[in-house]
Amino acid sequence: MELRHLRYALTLSEHAHFGRAAAALGIRQPPLSQQIKALETELGVRLFDRTGHGVRPTAAGEAFLARARQVLDHLDLAVRDAADAGRGETGSLAIGFLGTALAAVLPEVLTAFRTRRPQVRLELRELPSARQVEALLDGSLDAGVICGPPPSAARRRLTSLPLGRESLVAAVPSGHPLASAASVPVRALDSEPLILSSRQAEPAAADAALAVCRAAGIEPGVAHEAHNLHTLLGLVACGLGIGIGPAGMRRFRHVGVTLLPLEPAAAGLEFHLTHRFGPVPSALGAFLRTVRQVHRA
């Protein structure tokens, strides 16, 4: 049995006449009659009653035609679904992100992508950069917004697109003498306990903060490491030290913390959209195009 046999039977039922059905199918009447007869022989039942005025389905024919119609409807849906997926209009994407990226980099991208590809299901996961890299390598993330480019050990398998840069700022406990200054001289941090991003979770952020201090000729004393910026700000609010992190921390508005620019100004942190090398699935390709278009605008 082939799909054409289902179409032949449905067309014959619709036109109730071999000649009209054959014309609608664009074939001659004898081959149509032969194919319907062969189908009935294969099924072991009569599908149509032949009369002098045409044909009509038997009870067995009605049952067969109902299922045949469902098969062809599902086939049409499968064809459309495949075409939509091929254009990146359906499917799912697992996207990793940092808290600061959700505030600064992603909102416009996600809004544009949801408008253009409303049927693509987005699974968003807030993860530190190091964990995102692991998830990208093991395939549990399709893309991730990380701090800095991928680490050198992963660059053979990951590629990235720079999204933007944020300057580094100092997070000062509100009761600290430096909290009333217009900016924080980096040299003033020489005698202060520092709170930095964890090198395990955010190596690029930790390295950037240490580089700022060393460029000013000081070797900072790191009192605490924080696995995320919310924790960093919380430790600062407890008076445990001065934090250094991206300017995006301003969006968190943590009580008991004053955020001030560093003097001299630091080069800052670059955020990257990272994904695996190799063939890019259609939905991910559509997402990457959206990112490029938004950041060109």
N, C-alpha and C positions, 0 to 999 in steps of 0.2 A: 504494500500500500504506500502511495506517495501523496504528498500534499496536493498535487494536481487532482488526484481522485476526489479529495474532499471538496475542492473548488468546483469540480464538474458536478458532483451530487448537489451541492448547494445551489448552483446556477440552474440546474434542471428543476429543482424544487421551486425556485423563484419564478421561472418562466412557464413551468407546467407543460412543456412541449419540447420534444427533442430538437426540432428544427430551429425554434427560436433560441433555445439554450445554446445550440451549436453556433448560431450566428453571433450571439453575445460573447462567446468564448473565442471566436475567430477561428474555429475549426469546422471540418465537415461533419455532417450528421452521422454517417456510419462509424467513424472512429469513436464518437461520443457514445453511441449505443454500445459498442464493443467494450469500452472502458467501464461503463456502468454495469454491464453484464459481468465483466471480470471481477469487479468489486463485490457484487452480490455473491458470486461464486466463492470468493475468498472468505466472506463473512458467513456464508452458509444460510443467508436469509434473503428474502425479497425486500428490496428497499422501496420500490415503486410499483404501483398498479398501473398497467398500460391499458388505456381505454381508446375508443375510437376518436375521442376529442383531445387526447393528450395523456398526461401522466399525473399521478398524485402519490404522495408518500404513504407507505403502509405504516402501521404502528411501529414496526421495527425501524422503518425509515425515519419516522419522526424522532425516535430516540437517538438514532445515529446522527442525524443532522444537527440536533441540539448540541451534542458533544463536538461535532466537527466545526460548528460555528465558534465554540469556545476555543478550540485548538488554533484556529486561524486568527481569532482576536488576540490570543496570547502571543502568537507569532508576530503579529503587527506591533504589539507592545514591546516585545523583545528587540525588534528592529529599531524602534524609536529610542528605547533605552540605550542600546548600543551606540546609536548615533549621538545621543545627548552626552553619554559618557566620553565618547571620542572627542567631543568638542569641549569637554571640561565643564559641562552644565549640570552633571549629577556626580554622585560619589561622596566621599568623605575625606577630610583632611585633619590630621592631628598637628596642631601648631603649639610649640612651646614659647614662653615669653617670660620676661622679667617684669616685676612690678612697675619699674620706671618706664619700660617700653609700652606697657598698656596705657600709661598716662600720656606719653609723648609721641610714640611712633605708630602704634597700631590703630587707634580709633578711626582715623581717616581711611586707612587701608581697609579695615574690616567693614566699615560702612559702605565703601565703594564696592568691595567684593560681594557683600550680601545683596547689594542692589543689582549687580550684574549676573550673579550666579546664585539665585535664591534657593535652588534645590541642592546645592552642595552643603553637606552637614559639616560644620566646623566643631572640632573638639579642642578647646583651649586649655592648656595646662601651664600653670605658673611653676616654673622650676629654675633653680640657679643655673648659670651657664654651664658649669662642669657636668651637671646631671643632664642637661639638654644634649650636650655633645655625646654622652653615653647613649642616650635614647635615640639620637639620630643614627649612630653607628649600628645599633641593634635593630633599627627599623621600626621602633615603636613611636617615633615622631617622624612626620614628613618634612617639617621645617621648624626652625626655631630662631627667635630673636635673642642673641647673646651679646655679652659685653666683650668687645674686642674680636679679632678674627679667630677662627678655629685654632686650637693649639697645634704646634708643628707636627706632633705625632699623628694628628688626625687629618692633615691637609691632603694626603693622598686619596682620601675617601670623601672629604667634604669640600664643598665650595661655598663661597659667601658673597653677599652683595652689601656694601656699606649703606647704612640707612641714615646716618647722621652722627653728630658729635655733641657731647655735653661737657661743659667745663666742670672741674672739681671745685667743691666748696667745703668750708669748714662748718661742722655742726657743733655749736658751743652751748653748754648748759646755760640757761637764762640767767642764773645768778653769778656766773663767772665774770671777772673783770673785763675780759675781751668781748663779752656780749654787747657792750655799748659802743664798740669801735665800728668804723665804717667798713673795715676789712681786717683780715687776720694775717699779719706777716708770718710767712712760713718759718722764719727763724725763731719766732716766739713760741713755736711748738717744741723747741729743743728740750725744754724742761717739763713738758706736759705729757701725761699718759695718753696714748692715742688709741682710738677705736677704729679699726679698719675692717673692710670686707674680708671674709675668710679666704685664704689662698686656695683652700680646698674647693670652695664653692664658686668663688669669683676671682680666679687668678689674675685676670687682666686688670680688674679694679684695684686689687691689692698691690700689684706691681706698679700701677700708675701712681698711687698715693705715695708709695715708698720712693719712687723716682723723683717726685716733687720735693720731698724732704732732702734727699741726697743731693739734688741739684742746688739746694740752698746751703749745702755744706753741713747738714746735721744728720745724725744717725738716730732715727726716732725710736722711742721706747714704746713698743706695742703692748698695751695693757690687756686688750680684749679683741677677739675676732668675732664678727657677726656673720651668720649665714645668709641674712637678707637685710635690706635697708630698714625695714620696720624694727628689727632687733637692734640695729646700730643706733637708730634714733632713741629707742627705749633706754639703751645703756647710757647714752649721753644725757637723757633727761634725769637719770638716776645720779648724775654727777660723777660718773666713773671715768670720765676722760673727754677729750675732744675728738670728734669723728671727722673723717675725710671721706667724701663720697660724691656722686654726680649731682649736678644742680637740680636734677629731676626730683630730688628729695623734697624740694619746696612744695611739691604737690601733696605731700602727705600731711603737712601742717601739724606736726607733733607738738603737744603742749609741753612747755619746759625746755624747748630747744630753739636757739636762734641760729639761722643759717646765714653765713657771711662769705663773701668772695675771698679768695686767697690772694696774697700779695707777695711776690709777683704772680700774675694769673697763670694757672696751670694749663697745659695743652689740652687736657680733658680725655674723655673716654669716647671711643667710637663704637656704635652699635651695628651689628651685622645680622642680616637674614641669612641663615645657613641651611643647606640641604645637601643630600648625598650627590656625588658624581654619578653619571650614567643617565640612561633614558629617564626623562621626566614625565610622570603620569599627567594626563590631560588636566585634571583638576588642579594639580600643583602648578602646571605651566600657566594656567589661567590666573592663579594667585600671584605668581611671580610677575606676570605682565601687569597686573593691577598695581603691585608694589612699585614697579618702575614708572608707571604712568603717574601715580600719585606723587612720587618724589621728584618727577620732572616738572610737575605743575607748579 
